[in-house]
Amino acid sequence: MREPTYGQAFQALLLQAADEGRAGALFGDSLARAREAAPAFLVGEEFPGVYLEHPLIGDPFLDVTVLLKRLEPRTRIDSPAAGGHGAMLDWYARARRRYADVTCGFEIDTDKRELPAAAVHFQPRAHAELVRPFCEAAGEPRAADLYLGQGARMPAGWPLSFFGMFRGRPGSPLRVCGYLGEGEKAACAAEPGRLAAAFDVAGFTAYDEAMLSQVSKLMAMAPGGLDFQFDVLPDGRVCPTFAIDVQFGIERPEAVQASFESGPSAAVMDLLEGWGAADVRWRQAARSSFARALPVELEDGGIGRYSFALMPQWVKARWTNCELQPAKLYHLAHAGLLG
Protein backbone atom coordinates (compact mmCIF):
# COMPACT_ATOMS: atom_id res chain seq x y z
CA MET A 1 0.00 0.00 0.00
CA ARG A 2 1.36 3.42 -0.96
CA GLU A 3 1.16 6.39 1.37
CA PRO A 4 -2.36 7.76 0.87
CA THR A 5 -3.10 11.26 -0.29
CA TYR A 6 -4.90 13.58 2.12
CA GLY A 7 -8.09 13.01 0.17
CA GLN A 8 -7.77 9.23 0.36
CA ALA A 9 -7.10 9.36 4.10
CA PHE A 10 -10.12 11.60 4.62
CA GLN A 11 -12.35 9.22 2.66
CA ALA A 12 -11.19 6.29 4.80
CA LEU A 13 -11.94 8.20 8.02
CA LEU A 14 -15.35 9.29 6.78
CA LEU A 15 -16.25 5.75 5.77
CA GLN A 16 -15.24 4.56 9.24
CA ALA A 17 -17.50 7.19 10.82
CA ALA A 18 -20.39 6.05 8.60
CA ASP A 19 -19.78 2.28 8.97
CA GLU A 20 -22.14 -0.21 10.64
CA GLY A 21 -25.27 1.66 9.59
CA ARG A 22 -24.30 5.02 11.07
CA ALA A 23 -24.43 6.98 7.81
CA GLY A 24 -28.17 7.58 7.62
CA ALA A 25 -28.72 8.11 11.33
CA LEU A 26 -25.84 10.53 11.86
CA PHE A 27 -25.18 12.28 8.55
CA GLY A 28 -28.17 11.84 6.23
CA ASP A 29 -27.70 12.59 2.55
CA SER A 30 -25.04 15.25 3.23
CA LEU A 31 -22.45 12.48 3.64
CA ALA A 32 -22.02 12.23 -0.13
CA ARG A 33 -21.61 16.01 -0.43
CA ALA A 34 -18.98 16.01 2.32
CA ARG A 35 -17.03 13.29 0.54
CA GLU A 36 -17.05 15.37 -2.62
CA ALA A 37 -16.51 18.87 -1.21
CA ALA A 38 -14.07 18.56 1.70
CA PRO A 39 -10.96 17.02 0.05
CA ALA A 40 -10.21 20.22 -1.89
CA PHE A 41 -9.67 22.02 1.42
CA LEU A 42 -7.08 19.47 2.65
CA VAL A 43 -3.93 21.40 1.83
CA GLY A 44 -0.68 22.12 3.62
CA GLU A 45 2.57 20.53 4.67
CA GLU A 46 0.78 18.02 6.91
CA PHE A 47 -2.72 16.62 7.27
CA PRO A 48 -4.92 19.43 8.63
CA GLY A 49 -6.97 19.26 11.79
CA VAL A 50 -10.29 17.83 10.59
CA TYR A 51 -13.49 17.81 12.66
CA LEU A 52 -16.75 16.11 11.70
CA GLU A 53 -19.83 17.83 13.15
CA HIS A 54 -23.36 16.43 13.29
CA PRO A 55 -26.54 17.07 15.33
CA LEU A 56 -27.64 14.70 18.07
CA ILE A 57 -31.37 15.18 17.54
CA GLY A 58 -33.56 16.17 14.58
CA ASP A 59 -32.67 15.83 10.92
CA PRO A 60 -29.16 14.40 10.41
CA PHE A 61 -26.44 16.25 8.50
CA LEU A 62 -22.66 16.55 8.43
CA ASP A 63 -20.44 19.65 8.44
CA VAL A 64 -16.66 19.48 8.14
CA THR A 65 -14.18 21.89 9.71
CA VAL A 66 -10.63 21.95 8.32
CA LEU A 67 -7.93 23.74 10.36
CA LEU A 68 -4.81 24.27 8.30
CA LYS A 69 -1.27 23.87 9.59
CA ARG A 70 1.91 25.07 7.84
CA LEU A 71 1.39 26.08 4.22
CA GLU A 72 3.68 26.58 1.27
CA PRO A 73 3.47 30.07 -0.25
CA ARG A 74 0.83 30.48 -2.98
CA THR A 75 -1.21 27.50 -1.78
CA ARG A 76 -4.69 27.55 -3.30
CA ILE A 77 -7.92 25.59 -2.72
CA ASP A 78 -9.65 24.27 -5.83
CA SER A 79 -13.24 24.93 -4.74
CA PRO A 80 -15.64 27.82 -5.39
CA ALA A 81 -16.80 27.40 -1.78
CA ALA A 82 -13.40 28.73 -0.64
CA GLY A 83 -14.29 32.15 -2.03
CA GLY A 84 -11.57 34.77 -2.41
CA HIS A 85 -8.92 33.09 -0.29
CA GLY A 86 -5.61 33.70 -2.07
CA ALA A 87 -4.45 36.78 -0.18
CA MET A 88 -5.67 35.29 3.10
CA LEU A 89 -3.71 32.04 2.68
CA ASP A 90 -0.61 33.89 1.51
CA TRP A 91 -0.72 36.03 4.64
CA TYR A 92 -1.34 32.99 6.84
CA ALA A 93 1.52 31.01 5.26
CA ARG A 94 3.91 33.79 6.26
CA ALA A 95 2.41 34.31 9.72
CA ARG A 96 2.39 30.61 10.61
CA ARG A 97 6.16 30.40 10.21
CA ARG A 98 6.56 33.02 12.92
CA TYR A 99 3.55 32.17 15.12
CA ALA A 100 3.26 28.39 15.44
CA ASP A 101 0.14 28.57 17.62
CA VAL A 102 -2.12 30.50 15.23
CA THR A 103 -4.60 28.62 13.05
CA CYS A 104 -6.63 29.40 9.96
CA GLY A 105 -9.34 27.17 8.53
CA PHE A 106 -12.72 26.67 6.90
CA GLU A 107 -16.07 25.25 7.98
CA ILE A 108 -17.81 23.47 5.10
CA ASP A 109 -21.59 23.31 5.43
CA THR A 110 -22.76 20.25 3.46
CA ASP A 111 -26.27 20.27 4.90
CA LYS A 112 -27.50 22.24 1.89
CA ARG A 113 -27.63 20.76 -1.61
CA GLU A 114 -26.05 23.92 -3.03
CA LEU A 115 -22.73 24.28 -1.21
CA PRO A 116 -22.54 27.77 0.34
CA ALA A 117 -19.35 29.76 0.81
CA ALA A 118 -17.31 28.15 3.57
CA ALA A 119 -17.05 30.05 6.83
CA VAL A 120 -13.54 31.17 7.76
CA HIS A 121 -11.95 30.40 11.14
CA PHE A 122 -8.97 32.26 12.59
CA GLN A 123 -7.35 31.60 15.94
CA PRO A 124 -4.92 34.38 16.90
CA ARG A 125 -4.92 33.28 20.56
CA ALA A 126 -3.09 36.02 22.50
CA HIS A 127 -1.67 37.66 19.35
CA ALA A 128 -4.25 40.42 19.02
CA GLU A 129 -1.92 42.30 16.68
CA LEU A 130 -2.61 39.64 14.01
CA VAL A 131 -6.37 40.15 13.93
CA ARG A 132 -6.51 43.24 11.73
CA PRO A 133 -4.01 42.13 9.06
CA PHE A 134 -5.72 38.74 8.82
CA CYS A 135 -9.19 40.28 8.40
CA GLU A 136 -7.88 42.70 5.79
CA ALA A 137 -6.27 39.84 3.86
CA ALA A 138 -9.57 37.95 4.06
CA GLY A 139 -11.45 40.96 2.67
CA GLU A 140 -13.37 41.52 5.93
CA PRO A 141 -11.71 44.51 7.65
CA ARG A 142 -14.85 45.31 9.67
CA ALA A 143 -14.54 41.93 11.43
CA ALA A 144 -11.36 43.14 13.14
CA ASP A 145 -13.23 46.05 14.74
CA LEU A 146 -15.95 43.73 16.00
CA TYR A 147 -13.53 41.14 17.41
CA LEU A 148 -11.21 43.62 19.08
CA GLY A 149 -14.12 45.70 20.37
CA GLN A 150 -15.81 42.68 21.91
CA GLY A 151 -12.49 41.48 23.29
CA ALA A 152 -12.03 44.78 25.11
CA ARG A 153 -15.39 44.46 26.87
CA MET A 154 -15.06 40.80 27.95
CA PRO A 155 -15.05 40.13 31.70
CA ALA A 156 -11.97 38.99 33.60
CA GLY A 157 -11.38 35.27 33.04
CA TRP A 158 -13.18 35.31 29.66
CA PRO A 159 -10.47 36.21 27.12
CA LEU A 160 -11.22 35.79 23.42
CA SER A 161 -9.02 33.43 21.44
CA PHE A 162 -10.59 32.85 18.00
CA PHE A 163 -13.42 33.84 15.69
CA GLY A 164 -15.46 32.71 12.70
CA MET A 165 -16.57 34.81 9.74
CA PHE A 166 -19.54 33.81 7.59
CA ARG A 167 -18.39 35.48 4.39
CA GLY A 168 -20.91 36.00 1.64
CA ARG A 169 -23.79 36.41 4.10
CA PRO A 170 -24.56 40.14 4.39
CA GLY A 171 -25.42 41.18 7.91
CA SER A 172 -24.27 37.89 9.41
CA PRO A 173 -22.76 38.01 12.91
CA LEU A 174 -19.14 37.44 13.78
CA ARG A 175 -18.71 34.42 16.03
CA VAL A 176 -16.24 35.24 18.81
CA CYS A 177 -14.90 32.48 21.04
CA GLY A 178 -12.53 31.86 23.92
CA TYR A 179 -11.41 29.25 26.41
CA LEU A 180 -12.62 29.39 29.99
CA GLY A 181 -9.88 28.71 32.53
CA GLU A 182 -10.37 26.03 35.16
CA GLY A 183 -10.75 28.56 37.96
CA GLU A 184 -13.41 30.62 36.19
CA LYS A 185 -15.22 27.49 35.00
CA ALA A 186 -15.38 26.14 38.56
CA ALA A 187 -16.53 29.50 39.94
CA CYS A 188 -19.35 29.83 37.38
CA ALA A 189 -20.35 26.21 37.93
CA ALA A 190 -20.63 26.80 41.66
CA GLU A 191 -22.43 30.15 41.44
CA PRO A 192 -24.79 30.91 38.52
CA GLY A 193 -24.84 34.53 39.68
CA ARG A 194 -21.19 34.85 38.69
CA LEU A 195 -22.11 33.58 35.23
CA ALA A 196 -24.89 36.18 34.99
CA ALA A 197 -22.46 38.94 35.97
CA ALA A 198 -20.04 37.82 33.24
CA PHE A 199 -22.87 37.86 30.69
CA ASP A 200 -23.80 41.39 31.72
CA VAL A 201 -20.25 42.68 31.23
CA ALA A 202 -20.00 40.93 27.85
CA GLY A 203 -23.24 42.59 26.70
CA PHE A 204 -25.24 39.36 26.53
CA THR A 205 -28.74 39.79 27.93
CA ALA A 206 -30.73 36.80 26.59
CA TYR A 207 -30.58 34.65 29.72
CA ASP A 208 -32.88 33.63 32.54
CA GLU A 209 -32.55 31.55 35.71
CA ALA A 210 -33.31 28.27 33.94
CA MET A 211 -30.63 28.86 31.34
CA LEU A 212 -28.07 29.90 33.94
CA SER A 213 -28.80 26.68 35.83
CA GLN A 214 -28.28 24.54 32.73
CA VAL A 215 -25.03 26.25 31.73
CA SER A 216 -23.65 25.98 35.27
CA LYS A 217 -24.54 22.28 35.51
CA LEU A 218 -22.76 21.51 32.25
CA MET A 219 -19.73 23.49 33.37
CA ALA A 220 -19.62 21.49 36.58
CA MET A 221 -19.77 18.17 34.69
CA ALA A 222 -17.32 19.04 31.89
CA PRO A 223 -14.67 16.27 31.88
CA GLY A 224 -12.10 18.44 30.11
CA GLY A 225 -11.74 22.03 28.96
CA LEU A 226 -14.53 24.32 27.86
CA ASP A 227 -14.82 27.11 25.33
CA PHE A 228 -17.57 29.71 24.96
CA GLN A 229 -19.10 31.46 21.97
CA PHE A 230 -21.00 34.69 21.36
CA ASP A 231 -22.29 36.11 18.07
CA VAL A 232 -21.70 39.83 17.45
CA LEU A 233 -23.79 41.76 14.92
CA PRO A 234 -22.25 44.31 12.51
CA ASP A 235 -23.44 47.15 14.78
CA GLY A 236 -21.59 45.64 17.76
CA ARG A 237 -24.62 44.24 19.57
CA VAL A 238 -24.37 40.72 20.98
CA CYS A 239 -26.93 38.28 19.55
CA PRO A 240 -29.30 36.34 21.84
CA THR A 241 -27.30 33.12 21.27
CA PHE A 242 -24.66 31.66 23.59
CA ALA A 243 -22.85 28.33 23.26
CA ILE A 244 -20.29 26.23 25.06
CA ASP A 245 -18.17 23.37 23.76
CA VAL A 246 -17.80 20.76 26.49
CA GLN A 247 -14.56 18.89 25.88
CA PHE A 248 -14.55 15.20 26.75
CA GLY A 249 -10.88 15.20 27.72
CA ILE A 250 -10.28 11.80 26.08
CA GLU A 251 -6.70 11.46 24.87
CA ARG A 252 -6.80 8.02 23.19
CA PRO A 253 -9.47 6.42 20.99
CA GLU A 254 -9.33 3.21 23.03
CA ALA A 255 -10.57 5.16 26.07
CA VAL A 256 -13.73 6.40 24.33
CA GLN A 257 -15.98 3.43 25.04
CA ALA A 258 -15.44 3.44 28.79
CA SER A 259 -16.06 7.18 28.99
CA PHE A 260 -19.23 6.98 26.89
CA GLU A 261 -20.60 3.83 28.51
CA SER A 262 -20.36 4.70 32.19
CA GLY A 263 -17.80 7.50 32.54
CA PRO A 264 -17.87 11.30 32.54
CA SER A 265 -18.77 11.64 28.85
CA ALA A 266 -21.84 9.47 29.38
CA ALA A 267 -22.92 11.66 32.30
CA VAL A 268 -22.77 14.80 30.13
CA MET A 269 -24.65 13.15 27.28
CA ASP A 270 -27.29 11.67 29.59
CA LEU A 271 -27.90 15.16 30.96
CA LEU A 272 -28.36 16.64 27.47
CA GLU A 273 -30.62 13.77 26.46
CA GLY A 274 -32.72 14.32 29.58
CA TRP A 275 -33.09 17.99 28.65
CA GLY A 276 -34.26 17.06 25.15
CA ALA A 277 -31.16 18.38 23.35
CA ALA A 278 -30.04 14.90 22.21
CA ASP A 279 -31.48 11.48 21.53
CA VAL A 280 -29.99 7.99 21.59
CA ARG A 281 -27.81 8.53 18.52
CA TRP A 282 -24.89 9.80 20.64
CA ARG A 283 -24.28 6.21 21.74
CA GLN A 284 -24.06 5.09 18.13
CA ALA A 285 -21.74 7.98 17.29
CA ALA A 286 -19.31 7.03 20.05
CA ARG A 287 -18.95 3.55 18.55
CA SER A 288 -17.31 5.00 15.44
CA SER A 289 -14.10 5.71 17.36
CA PHE A 290 -11.01 3.82 16.24
CA ALA A 291 -7.24 4.03 15.79
CA ARG A 292 -5.00 2.07 13.46
CA ALA A 293 -1.51 2.28 11.98
CA LEU A 294 -0.65 0.58 8.68
CA PRO A 295 2.65 0.05 6.87
CA VAL A 296 2.90 2.13 3.70
CA GLU A 297 5.39 2.53 0.88
CA LEU A 298 6.91 6.01 0.87
CA GLU A 299 7.78 8.07 -2.20
CA ASP A 300 11.47 7.23 -1.77
CA GLY A 301 10.71 3.51 -1.71
CA GLY A 302 11.11 3.16 2.05
CA ILE A 303 8.54 1.81 4.50
CA GLY A 304 6.70 3.96 7.02
CA ARG A 305 3.68 3.63 9.26
CA TYR A 306 0.59 5.69 8.54
CA SER A 307 -1.90 6.26 11.34
CA PHE A 308 -5.65 6.87 11.29
CA ALA A 309 -7.65 8.00 14.32
CA LEU A 310 -11.27 8.99 14.84
CA MET A 311 -12.72 9.98 18.20
CA PRO A 312 -15.31 12.32 19.71
CA GLN A 313 -13.77 15.53 21.04
CA TRP A 314 -16.58 17.71 22.38
CA VAL A 315 -20.31 18.37 22.42
CA LYS A 316 -21.73 21.81 21.68
CA ALA A 317 -24.65 23.08 23.75
CA ARG A 318 -26.31 26.24 22.48
CA TRP A 319 -29.05 28.52 23.81
CA THR A 320 -31.06 31.05 21.79
CA ASN A 321 -33.38 33.42 23.61
CA CYS A 322 -32.84 31.31 26.74
CA GLU A 323 -33.98 28.07 25.02
CA LEU A 324 -31.64 25.10 24.71
CA GLN A 325 -31.13 24.08 21.07
CA PRO A 326 -30.21 20.65 19.59
CA ALA A 327 -26.72 19.58 20.68
CA LYS A 328 -23.98 18.77 18.17
CA LEU A 329 -21.14 16.27 18.46
CA TYR A 330 -17.67 16.91 17.06
CA HIS A 331 -15.23 14.13 16.11
CA LEU A 332 -11.52 14.57 15.46
CA ALA A 333 -10.52 12.78 12.23
CA HIS A 334 -6.72 12.51 12.09
CA ALA A 335 -4.29 10.90 9.67
CA GLY A 336 -0.56 11.09 9.05
CA LEU A 337 2.82 9.39 9.03
CA LEU A 338 4.14 8.40 12.41
CA GLY A 339 7.44 10.02 13.30
MARMI-136825 format. One record per residue (C-alpha): x, y, z; chain; residue in one letter. Coordinates in steps of 0.02 Angstrom, whole numbers. Layout:
<lumtors>
LUMTOR     px     py     pz cadena residuo
LUMTOR      X      Y      Z      A       A
...
</lumtors>
This chain:
<lumtors>
LUMTOR     px     py     pz cadena residuo
LUMTOR      0      0      0      A       M
LUMTOR     68    171    -48      A       R
LUMTOR     58    320     68      A       E
LUMTOR   -118    388     43      A       P
LUMTOR   -155    563    -15      A       T
LUMTOR   -245    679    106      A       Y
LUMTOR   -404    650      8      A       G
LUMTOR   -389    461     18      A       Q
LUMTOR   -355    468    205      A       A
LUMTOR   -506    580    231      A       F
LUMTOR   -617    461    133      A       Q
LUMTOR   -559    315    240      A       A
LUMTOR   -597    410    401      A       L
LUMTOR   -768    465    339      A       L
LUMTOR   -813    288    289      A       L
LUMTOR   -762    228    462      A       Q
LUMTOR   -875    360    541      A       A
LUMTOR  -1019    302    430      A       A
LUMTOR   -989    114    449      A       D
LUMTOR  -1107    -10    532      A       E
LUMTOR  -1264     83    480      A       G
LUMTOR  -1215    251    554      A       R
LUMTOR  -1221    349    390      A       A
LUMTOR  -1408    379    381      A       G
LUMTOR  -1436    406    567      A       A
LUMTOR  -1292    527    593      A       L
LUMTOR  -1259    614    428      A       F
LUMTOR  -1408    592    312      A       G
LUMTOR  -1385    630    128      A       D
LUMTOR  -1252    763    161      A       S
LUMTOR  -1123    624    182      A       L
LUMTOR  -1101    611     -7      A       A
LUMTOR  -1081    800    -21      A       R
LUMTOR   -949    801    116      A       A
LUMTOR   -851    664     27      A       R
LUMTOR   -853    768   -131      A       E
LUMTOR   -826    944    -61      A       A
LUMTOR   -704    928     85      A       A
LUMTOR   -548    851      2      A       P
LUMTOR   -510   1011    -95      A       A
LUMTOR   -483   1101     71      A       F
LUMTOR   -354    974    133      A       L
LUMTOR   -196   1070     91      A       V
LUMTOR    -34   1106    181      A       G
LUMTOR    128   1027    234      A       E
LUMTOR     39    901    345      A       E
LUMTOR   -136    831    364      A       F
LUMTOR   -246    972    431      A       P
LUMTOR   -348    963    589      A       G
LUMTOR   -514    891    529      A       V
LUMTOR   -674    891    633      A       Y
LUMTOR   -837    806    585      A       L
LUMTOR   -992    891    657      A       E
LUMTOR  -1168    822    664      A       H
LUMTOR  -1327    854    766      A       P
LUMTOR  -1382    735    903      A       L
LUMTOR  -1569    759    877      A       I
LUMTOR  -1678    809    729      A       G
LUMTOR  -1633    792    546      A       D
LUMTOR  -1458    720    521      A       P
LUMTOR  -1322    812    425      A       F
LUMTOR  -1133    827    422      A       L
LUMTOR  -1022    982    422      A       D
LUMTOR   -833    974    407      A       V
LUMTOR   -709   1095    485      A       T
LUMTOR   -531   1098    416      A       V
LUMTOR   -397   1187    518      A       L
LUMTOR   -240   1213    415      A       L
LUMTOR    -64   1194    479      A       K
LUMTOR     95   1253    392      A       R
LUMTOR     69   1304    211      A       L
LUMTOR    184   1329     64      A       E
LUMTOR    174   1504    -13      A       P
LUMTOR     42   1524   -149      A       R
LUMTOR    -60   1375    -89      A       T
LUMTOR   -235   1377   -165      A       R
LUMTOR   -396   1280   -136      A       I
LUMTOR   -483   1213   -291      A       D
LUMTOR   -662   1246   -237      A       S
LUMTOR   -782   1391   -269      A       P
LUMTOR   -840   1370    -89      A       A
LUMTOR   -670   1436    -32      A       A
LUMTOR   -715   1608   -101      A       G
LUMTOR   -579   1738   -120      A       G
LUMTOR   -446   1654    -14      A       H
LUMTOR   -281   1685   -104      A       G
LUMTOR   -222   1839     -9      A       A
LUMTOR   -284   1764    155      A       M
LUMTOR   -186   1602    134      A       L
LUMTOR    -31   1694     75      A       D
LUMTOR    -36   1802    232      A       W
LUMTOR    -67   1649    342      A       Y
LUMTOR     76   1550    263      A       A
LUMTOR    195   1689    313      A       R
LUMTOR    121   1716    486      A       A
LUMTOR    119   1530    530      A       R
LUMTOR    308   1520    511      A       R
LUMTOR    328   1651    646      A       R
LUMTOR    178   1608    756      A       Y
LUMTOR    163   1419    772      A       A
LUMTOR      7   1428    881      A       D
LUMTOR   -106   1525    762      A       V
LUMTOR   -230   1431    653      A       T
LUMTOR   -332   1470    498      A       C
LUMTOR   -467   1359    427      A       G
LUMTOR   -636   1334    345      A       F
LUMTOR   -803   1263    399      A       E
LUMTOR   -890   1174    255      A       I
LUMTOR  -1080   1165    271      A       D
LUMTOR  -1138   1013    173      A       T
LUMTOR  -1314   1013    245      A       D
LUMTOR  -1375   1112     95      A       K
LUMTOR  -1382   1038    -81      A       R
LUMTOR  -1303   1196   -151      A       E
LUMTOR  -1136   1214    -61      A       L
LUMTOR  -1127   1388     17      A       P
LUMTOR   -968   1488     41      A       A
LUMTOR   -866   1407    179      A       A
LUMTOR   -853   1503    341      A       A
LUMTOR   -677   1558    388      A       V
LUMTOR   -597   1520    557      A       H
LUMTOR   -449   1613    630      A       F
LUMTOR   -368   1580    797      A       Q
LUMTOR   -246   1719    845      A       P
LUMTOR   -246   1664   1028      A       R
LUMTOR   -155   1801   1125      A       A
LUMTOR    -83   1883    967      A       H
LUMTOR   -213   2021    951      A       A
LUMTOR    -96   2115    834      A       E
LUMTOR   -130   1982    701      A       L
LUMTOR   -319   2008    697      A       V
LUMTOR   -326   2162    587      A       R
LUMTOR   -200   2106    453      A       P
LUMTOR   -286   1937    441      A       F
LUMTOR   -459   2014    420      A       C
LUMTOR   -394   2135    290      A       E
LUMTOR   -314   1992    193      A       A
LUMTOR   -479   1897    203      A       A
LUMTOR   -573   2048    134      A       G
LUMTOR   -669   2076    296      A       E
LUMTOR   -586   2225    382      A       P
LUMTOR   -743   2266    484      A       R
LUMTOR   -727   2097    571      A       A
LUMTOR   -568   2157    657      A       A
LUMTOR   -661   2303    737      A       D
LUMTOR   -798   2186    800      A       L
LUMTOR   -677   2057    870      A       Y
LUMTOR   -560   2181    954      A       L
LUMTOR   -706   2285   1019      A       G
LUMTOR   -791   2134   1095      A       Q
LUMTOR   -624   2074   1165      A       G
LUMTOR   -602   2239   1256      A       A
LUMTOR   -769   2223   1344      A       R
LUMTOR   -753   2040   1397      A       M
LUMTOR   -753   2007   1585      A       P
LUMTOR   -599   1950   1680      A       A
LUMTOR   -569   1764   1652      A       G
LUMTOR   -659   1766   1483      A       W
LUMTOR   -524   1811   1356      A       P
LUMTOR   -561   1790   1171      A       L
LUMTOR   -451   1671   1072      A       S
LUMTOR   -529   1643    900      A       F
LUMTOR   -671   1692    784      A       F
LUMTOR   -773   1635    635      A       G
LUMTOR   -829   1740    487      A       M
LUMTOR   -977   1691    379      A       F
LUMTOR   -919   1774    220      A       R
LUMTOR  -1046   1800     82      A       G
LUMTOR  -1189   1820    205      A       R
LUMTOR  -1228   2007    219      A       P
LUMTOR  -1271   2059    395      A       G
LUMTOR  -1214   1894    471      A       S
LUMTOR  -1138   1900    645      A       P
LUMTOR   -957   1872    689      A       L
LUMTOR   -936   1721    802      A       R
LUMTOR   -812   1762    941      A       V
LUMTOR   -745   1624   1052      A       C
LUMTOR   -627   1593   1196      A       G
LUMTOR   -570   1463   1320      A       Y
LUMTOR   -631   1470   1500      A       L
LUMTOR   -494   1436   1626      A       G
LUMTOR   -519   1301   1758      A       E
LUMTOR   -537   1428   1898      A       G
LUMTOR   -670   1531   1810      A       E
LUMTOR   -761   1374   1750      A       K
LUMTOR   -769   1307   1928      A       A
LUMTOR   -827   1475   1997      A       A
LUMTOR   -968   1492   1869      A       C
LUMTOR  -1017   1310   1896      A       A
LUMTOR  -1031   1340   2083      A       A
LUMTOR  -1121   1507   2072      A       E
LUMTOR  -1240   1546   1926      A       P
LUMTOR  -1242   1727   1984      A       G
LUMTOR  -1059   1742   1935      A       R
LUMTOR  -1105   1679   1762      A       L
LUMTOR  -1245   1809   1750      A       A
LUMTOR  -1123   1947   1798      A       A
LUMTOR  -1002   1891   1662      A       A
LUMTOR  -1143   1893   1535      A       F
LUMTOR  -1190   2069   1586      A       D
LUMTOR  -1013   2134   1562      A       V
LUMTOR  -1000   2047   1392      A       A
LUMTOR  -1162   2129   1335      A       G
LUMTOR  -1262   1968   1327      A       F
LUMTOR  -1437   1989   1397      A       T
LUMTOR  -1536   1840   1330      A       A
LUMTOR  -1529   1732   1486      A       Y
LUMTOR  -1644   1681   1627      A       D
LUMTOR  -1628   1578   1786      A       E
LUMTOR  -1666   1413   1697      A       A
LUMTOR  -1532   1443   1567      A       M
LUMTOR  -1403   1495   1697      A       L
LUMTOR  -1440   1334   1791      A       S
LUMTOR  -1414   1227   1637      A       Q
LUMTOR  -1252   1312   1586      A       V
LUMTOR  -1183   1299   1764      A       S
LUMTOR  -1227   1114   1776      A       K
LUMTOR  -1138   1075   1612      A       L
LUMTOR   -987   1175   1668      A       M
LUMTOR   -981   1074   1829      A       A
LUMTOR   -989    909   1734      A       M
LUMTOR   -866    952   1595      A       A
LUMTOR   -734    813   1594      A       P
LUMTOR   -605    922   1505      A       G
LUMTOR   -587   1101   1448      A       G
LUMTOR   -726   1216   1393      A       L
LUMTOR   -741   1356   1266      A       D
LUMTOR   -878   1486   1248      A       F
LUMTOR   -955   1573   1098      A       Q
LUMTOR  -1050   1734   1068      A       F
LUMTOR  -1114   1805    904      A       D
LUMTOR  -1085   1991    873      A       V
LUMTOR  -1189   2088    746      A       L
LUMTOR  -1113   2216    625      A       P
LUMTOR  -1172   2357    739      A       D
LUMTOR  -1080   2282    888      A       G
LUMTOR  -1231   2212    979      A       R
LUMTOR  -1219   2036   1049      A       V
LUMTOR  -1347   1914    977      A       C
LUMTOR  -1465   1817   1092      A       P
LUMTOR  -1365   1656   1064      A       T
LUMTOR  -1233   1583   1180      A       F
LUMTOR  -1143   1417   1163      A       A
LUMTOR  -1014   1311   1253      A       I
LUMTOR   -909   1168   1188      A       D
LUMTOR   -890   1038   1324      A       V
LUMTOR   -728    944   1294      A       Q
LUMTOR   -727    760   1337      A       F
LUMTOR   -544    760   1386      A       G
LUMTOR   -514    590   1304      A       I
LUMTOR   -335    573   1243      A       E
LUMTOR   -340    401   1160      A       R
LUMTOR   -474    321   1049      A       P
LUMTOR   -467    161   1152      A       E
LUMTOR   -528    258   1304      A       A
LUMTOR   -686    320   1216      A       V
LUMTOR   -799    171   1252      A       Q
LUMTOR   -772    172   1440      A       A
LUMTOR   -803    359   1449      A       S
LUMTOR   -962    349   1345      A       F
LUMTOR  -1030    192   1426      A       E
LUMTOR  -1018    235   1610      A       S
LUMTOR   -890    375   1627      A       G
LUMTOR   -894    565   1627      A       P
LUMTOR   -939    582   1442      A       S
LUMTOR  -1092    474   1469      A       A
LUMTOR  -1146    583   1615      A       A
LUMTOR  -1138    740   1506      A       V
LUMTOR  -1233    657   1364      A       M
LUMTOR  -1365    584   1479      A       D
LUMTOR  -1395    758   1548      A       L
LUMTOR  -1418    832   1374      A       L
LUMTOR  -1531    689   1323      A       E
LUMTOR  -1636    716   1479      A       G
LUMTOR  -1654    900   1432      A       W
LUMTOR  -1713    853   1257      A       G
LUMTOR  -1558    919   1168      A       A
LUMTOR  -1502    745   1111      A       A
LUMTOR  -1574    574   1077      A       D
LUMTOR  -1499    399   1080      A       V
LUMTOR  -1391    426    926      A       R
LUMTOR  -1244    490   1032      A       W
LUMTOR  -1214    311   1087      A       R
LUMTOR  -1203    255    906      A       Q
LUMTOR  -1087    399    864      A       A
LUMTOR   -965    352   1003      A       A
LUMTOR   -947    178    928      A       R
LUMTOR   -865    250    772      A       S
LUMTOR   -705    286    868      A       S
LUMTOR   -550    191    812      A       F
LUMTOR   -362    202    790      A       A
LUMTOR   -250    103    673      A       R
LUMTOR    -75    114    599      A       A
LUMTOR    -33     29    434      A       L
LUMTOR    132      3    343      A       P
LUMTOR    145    106    185      A       V
LUMTOR    270    126     44      A       E
LUMTOR    345    301     44      A       L
LUMTOR    389    404   -110      A       E
LUMTOR    574    362    -89      A       D
LUMTOR    536    176    -85      A       G
LUMTOR    556    158    102      A       G
LUMTOR    427     90    225      A       I
LUMTOR    335    198    351      A       G
LUMTOR    184    181    463      A       R
LUMTOR     29    284    427      A       Y
LUMTOR    -95    313    567      A       S
LUMTOR   -282    343    565      A       F
LUMTOR   -383    400    716      A       A
LUMTOR   -563    449    742      A       L
LUMTOR   -636    499    910      A       M
LUMTOR   -766    616    985      A       P
LUMTOR   -688    776   1052      A       Q
LUMTOR   -829    886   1119      A       W
LUMTOR  -1015    918   1121      A       V
LUMTOR  -1086   1091   1084      A       K
LUMTOR  -1233   1154   1187      A       A
LUMTOR  -1316   1312   1124      A       R
LUMTOR  -1452   1426   1190      A       W
LUMTOR  -1553   1553   1090      A       T
LUMTOR  -1669   1671   1181      A       N
LUMTOR  -1642   1565   1337      A       C
LUMTOR  -1699   1404   1251      A       E
LUMTOR  -1582   1255   1235      A       L
LUMTOR  -1556   1204   1053      A       Q
LUMTOR  -1510   1032    980      A       P
LUMTOR  -1336    979   1034      A       A
LUMTOR  -1199    939    909      A       K
LUMTOR  -1057    813    923      A       L
LUMTOR   -883    846    853      A       Y
LUMTOR   -761    707    806      A       H
LUMTOR   -576    728    773      A       L
LUMTOR   -526    639    611      A       A
LUMTOR   -336    626    605      A       H
LUMTOR   -214    545    483      A       A
LUMTOR    -28    555    452      A       G
LUMTOR    141    470    452      A       L
LUMTOR    207    420    621      A       L
LUMTOR    372    501    665      A       G
</lumtors>
